[in-house]
Amino acid sequence: MKKACFFLSCGLLLWLLQQLLVPKYMTYAPEGALIGEYYAEAGGHDVIFIGDCEVYENVSPITLWQEYGIPSYIRGSPQQTIWQSYYLLEETFTYETPQVVVFNVLAMQYDTPADTGPESRREAYNRLTLDTMAWSPQKWKAIRASMTESEKTWEAEMTYLFPILRYHARWSQLTQEDFSYWFRRDRVSHNGYLMQTGVVPCTDTYIQPPPVDDSFGPNAWAYLEKIRELCAEKGVQLVLLKAPSLSPIWWDQWDTQIRTYAREAGLTYINMLDSLPEIGIDWSRDTYDAGLHLNVYGAEKAAAWLGGQLQERFGLPDRRKDADMAAVWAEKTARYEQQKKENGI
């Protein structure tokens, strides 16, 4: 009994220390809170988005609800790789089965973890996706898939499962935020959408060197096929999406490959860059970072257009007549509008 109490006390102490030492992702790098926020909201969504910042900053689920009665959630995170998207989707299916899954195809440019940049940058982005993912077989597999061969050590993997092993020396970096959010978190997103209210217009054309290799890599294709097969197994419609952004450039050769794959696989591919006038995107007003991502003005326009496409193509029902669901979304909408008001919108 004494041994049991001792180990229980040690476990509780380690948990308390971990809760204090891990980054809170509230006022600093709120993108890191996005994956973890899903669990309190899981269930009842007709559309699930997976992908990188091109979904969590470019599409407003509140607008999808307001305009079409489509309940949706964005399981997005910064520079989310396709293998991370796959395991997040696999995990999502343990909580709910939507009618439509929308995957943003920009991640196809990365074939292996080594393609995503230097080790320090790669780990930073991995943490923003994996740290707040719930313990599950999918998290374990996502961790292993996200590491290069040189990083696949027992010690490195354990730091993702037990973050205190990674952040145990963070004492000197603690701020008031760490103590304020020691045992709680505020919601930073609106069903996975991270609202941006600034306006920084795009005033020039982006010039970037074309990719060294025009073809997407075999690993990226393999995971896209796994996503397709998983959706087919669950009876879920898969949509491939290119969200509206000017940079990184979405090269024609990449677009052609996705179009060919979608046609041969019988999937819907929506490249929103082809419909910018119809969507009404104004790059002098609808972006907060000169065309890399949309602000709330642009995200609402994008959602209003995309919702029409999804409803028309897949017959998604209008859930606004469901009293219980409407009450839940009325609260979500009120919080969303309050944030806009606080930012002068």
Secondary structure as GFF3:
##gff-version 3
##sequence-region A 1 345
A	DSSP	alpha_helix	2	21	.	.	.	ID=ss1
A	DSSP	three_ten_helix	30	33	.	.	.	ID=ss2
A	DSSP	alpha_helix	34	37	.	.	.	ID=ss3
A	DSSP	three_ten_helix	38	40	.	.	.	ID=ss4
A	DSSP	beta_strand	47	51	.	.	.	ID=ss5
A	DSSP	alpha_helix	53	56	.	.	.	ID=ss6
A	DSSP	alpha_helix	61	68	.	.	.	ID=ss7
A	DSSP	beta_strand	72	76	.	.	.	ID=ss8
A	DSSP	alpha_helix	82	92	.	.	.	ID=ss9
A	DSSP	beta_strand	100	104	.	.	.	ID=ss10
A	DSSP	three_ten_helix	105	109	.	.	.	ID=ss11
A	DSSP	three_ten_helix	113	116	.	.	.	ID=ss12
A	DSSP	alpha_helix	119	130	.	.	.	ID=ss13
A	DSSP	alpha_helix	137	146	.	.	.	ID=ss14
A	DSSP	three_ten_helix	149	151	.	.	.	ID=ss15
A	DSSP	alpha_helix	154	161	.	.	.	ID=ss16
A	DSSP	alpha_helix	164	167	.	.	.	ID=ss17
A	DSSP	three_ten_helix	170	173	.	.	.	ID=ss18
A	DSSP	alpha_helix	176	180	.	.	.	ID=ss19
A	DSSP	alpha_helix	218	234	.	.	.	ID=ss20
A	DSSP	beta_strand	237	242	.	.	.	ID=ss21
A	DSSP	alpha_helix	252	265	.	.	.	ID=ss22
A	DSSP	beta_strand	268	271	.	.	.	ID=ss23
A	DSSP	three_ten_helix	272	275	.	.	.	ID=ss24
A	DSSP	alpha_helix	276	279	.	.	.	ID=ss25
A	DSSP	alpha_helix	296	314	.	.	.	ID=ss26
A	DSSP	three_ten_helix	319	321	.	.	.	ID=ss27
A	DSSP	alpha_helix	323	342	.	.	.	ID=ss28
###
